């Protein structure tokens, strides 16, 4: 009886698992490397979005050694469009540490994995289970939903996550940890979907409490608070060049950023560091409602156009030739703005 649930889950997985590129490997080290890269890419991103990025990435860096010698800008370029760039930097740094301190072999040890940049409890558990076939399970949103519905748990108690983990320990496969961990994720992604779970084809419907009760809401919605921040974005041109700014913010410092200033400051007294930035003529607001979302921050941006910049003393400012802008690694809001210019939704004056 104890094996009924895991056997049903594993049998379903044998017949229905997706053919994903990180599930195709040649040899043990290749498998570990592919699991590592895919787990970084899948953090907060859906499988179908990740696949083309994963394929391109593996083409450029087919193994951990190659990745460990990579240049951060190249890694960022390949990550462009996937978002959350800190993952790219952390993956590269993890590869460097593994190459230099662990002879290029990713250690099969939970605590050591967690000591690497960008690897927390979930990613370490997923790698331990999927790559090394160890007795771990990474509980992502898909697994949580599937198990909660199966056992009729509601996310309204402090110990909800713990209850899921305890239940998983009870029902887990005895030896096939890798396959079981992936099967749970796949069940959550393909069958026990957030909306309209596909109970009619679910192998567990006879065992499922939510199905019996016809009550599939397991989550008490606890929406993340959205922070609204207001900015001016300075759009300044000189001949064929656009003004950029070296932003010292940790998340932006590796990118080319259009100058942003907080809306609270007085636009017409805008001297970044004492008289460093002078302009001729009146700055003109050419767009009032440029919106950009980053995580739980909603940026409300007014675009301010400057016809002529008279003097820039601050070496944090620099120009980029408009025709060469595609060679630069733009921050997400800058990229979005430049797309508006390219598609003539904002005039390149
Ligand atoms: S029967 Fe329905 S609710 Fe229950 S686990 Fe299967 S898909 Fe999810």
Boltz pocket constraint, residues with backbone or C-beta under 6 A from the ligand:
constraints:
  - pocket:
      binder: B
      contacts: [[A, 146], [A, 149], [A, 150], [A, 191], [A, 192], [A, 193], [A, 197], [A, 198], [A, 199], [A, 202], [A, 203], [A, 204], [A, 205], [A, 208], [A, 209], [A, 210], [A, 211], [A, 216]]
      max_distance: 6.0
